Amino acid sequence: MVSLQEQLLKAGLIDNKKAKRVSQDKSKQQKLERRTGQQSVDDVRVAALEAQQKNRERARELNAQRDAAARQKAISAQIAQMVQQSRQSKGAGEIAYNFTYGTKIERLFLSAAVRAQLVAGRLVIVRLDDTFELIPRIVADKIAERDPSLLVQVNKASTVIDEDDPYAAYQIPDDLMW
């Protein structure tokens, strides 16, 4: 088996003088290490190990970011599928239902039966891809676990009456329109 040094000599990349000098320096270093009991620090090797460690750390960070993006994409796909499968019809659309979205007041035209379900809290308004959809409360709770920012209007059916309320004896009619 031919050593690397012999191969370099044969190829003419180094001369005999330089090869002898390198081998002498190497043997001196080994003798010094044996005498003192300390290992010499190879700066090139240390720098290479540090660079390798940095590359590994960067690869871990990139993988974590890629995994987080994949998880977010999967959650978005799940939400879109849940909304598409469980969206409810808005009815004939004879009654306007106003609600706020951000700083705007939006309007949906609903049937009386759908409006009653929405007011009672059985249906929830969700925004998906620039459209407002009505979905059942159970599905809305599942969506809220994944991304609560998609829920626009959630009415809670409140049957609890506050004892300090001065208007507790007065019932608000269900057919009252604003």
C-alpha positions in Angstrom: 0.0 0.0 0.0 1.4 3.3 -1.0 1.1 6.3 1.4 -0.3 9.6 0.5 3.1 11.2 0.8 4.6 8.8 -1.8 1.6 9.4 -4.1 2.2 13.1 -4.0 5.9 12.7 -4.6 5.3 10.4 -7.6 2.8 12.9 -9.0 5.3 15.7 -8.6 3.2 17.9 -6.3 5.8 18.0 -3.6 9.5 17.4 -3.5 11.7 15.2 -1.3 12.8 18.2 0.9 9.3 19.2 1.7 8.3 15.6 2.5 11.2 15.1 4.8 10.4 18.4 6.6 6.8 17.5 7.1 7.7 14.0 8.5 10.3 15.6 10.8 7.8 18.1 12.1 5.3 15.4 12.7 7.8 13.2 14.6 8.9 16.2 16.7 5.3 16.9 17.6 4.7 13.3 18.6 7.9 13.2 20.8 6.8 16.5 22.5 3.4 15.1 23.2 4.8 11.9 24.7 7.2 13.9 26.9 4.7 16.4 28.2 1.7 14.1 28.2 -0.4 16.8 26.5 -2.0 16.5 23.2 -1.4 19.3 20.7 -4.4 21.2 19.5 -4.9 21.1 15.7 -6.5 24.4 14.9 -7.7 23.2 11.5 -9.4 20.2 13.0 -11.0 22.3 15.8 -12.3 24.8 13.3 -13.7 22.0 11.1 -15.5 20.4 14.1 -17.0 23.8 15.1 -18.2 24.4 11.5 -19.7 20.9 11.5 -21.5 21.5 14.7 -22.8 24.8 13.4 -24.0 23.1 10.3 -25.8 20.4 12.3 -27.5 23.1 14.5 -28.6 25.0 11.4 -30.0 21.8 9.8 -31.9 21.1 13.0 -33.4 24.6 13.0 -34.4 24.3 9.3 -36.0 20.9 9.9 -37.9 22.3 12.9 -39.2 25.2 10.8 -40.1 22.8 7.9 -42.0 20.5 10.3 -43.9 23.5 11.9 -44.9 24.7 8.4 -46.1 21.2 7.5 -48.1 20.9 10.7 -49.7 24.3 10.1 -50.5 23.3 6.5 -52.1 20.1 7.7 -54.2 21.9 10.3 -55.4 24.4 7.7 -56.4 21.5 5.4 -58.3 19.8 8.3 -60.1 23.0 9.1 -61.1 23.6 5.4 -62.3 20.0 5.2 -64.4 20.3 8.4 -66.0 23.5 7.2 -66.7 22.2 3.7 -68.3 19.0 5.1 -70.4 20.6 7.8 -71.5 23.9 6.3 -75.2 24.7 6.6 -77.5 26.3 4.2 -78.4 30.0 4.8 -81.9 29.4 3.7 -84.0 31.6 1.4 -82.3 34.7 2.6 -85.1 37.0 3.5 -83.8 38.4 6.8 -80.5 40.4 7.1 -78.3 39.3 9.9 -75.6 41.9 10.8 -72.3 41.0 12.7 -68.9 42.6 13.1 -65.8 41.2 11.5 -62.7 43.1 12.5 -63.7 46.7 12.2 -66.4 46.2 9.6 -70.0 45.3 9.9 -70.9 42.4 7.6 -74.3 41.2 6.6 -75.7 37.7 5.8 -79.2 37.1 4.4 -80.7 34.2 6.3 -84.0 32.4 6.6 -85.9 32.8 9.9 -85.2 29.3 11.0 -81.4 29.6 10.3 -81.4 33.0 12.1 -83.1 31.5 15.1 -80.5 28.7 15.3 -77.7 31.3 15.0 -79.1 33.5 17.7 -79.6 30.4 20.0 -76.0 29.5 19.6 -76.5 26.2 17.7 -74.8 27.6 14.5 -71.6 29.6 14.4 -70.2 32.0 11.6 -66.8 31.0 10.3 -64.6 32.9 7.8 -62.9 30.6 5.3 -61.2 31.9 2.1 -63.0 35.3 2.0 -66.5 33.7 2.5 -68.6 33.4 5.6 -70.0 30.0 6.3 -72.5 28.7 9.0 -71.4 25.5 10.8 -72.8 23.6 13.8 -71.5 24.5 17.2 -69.8 21.1 17.8 -67.6 21.5 14.6 -66.9 25.1 15.6 -65.5 23.9 19.0 -63.2 21.5 17.1 -62.0 24.4 14.8 -61.5 26.7 17.8 -59.1 24.1 19.3 -57.0 24.3 16.1 -57.3 28.0 15.1 -59.7 30.2 17.1 -59.0 33.2 14.8 -61.3 31.7 12.1 -64.4 31.9 14.3 -66.3 35.2 13.5 -69.6 35.1 15.4 -70.3 32.8 18.4 -73.5 33.4 20.2 -73.9 31.8 23.6 -77.3 30.8 24.7 -77.6 32.4 28.1 -80.4 31.2 30.4 -78.7 32.4 33.6 -80.3 35.6 34.9 -78.3 38.0 37.0 -80.0 38.6 40.4 -79.0 42.3 40.4 -80.5 42.9 36.9 -83.3 45.5 37.2 -84.9 44.3 34.0 -84.9 40.6 34.8 -88.7 40.5 35.0 -89.0 41.9 31.4 -88.6 39.3 28.7 -87.2 40.3 25.3 -89.4 39.0 22.5 -87.7 36.6 20.1 -89.1 38.3 17.1 -87.7 41.7 18.0 -85.9 43.2 15.0 -83.4 46.0 15.3 
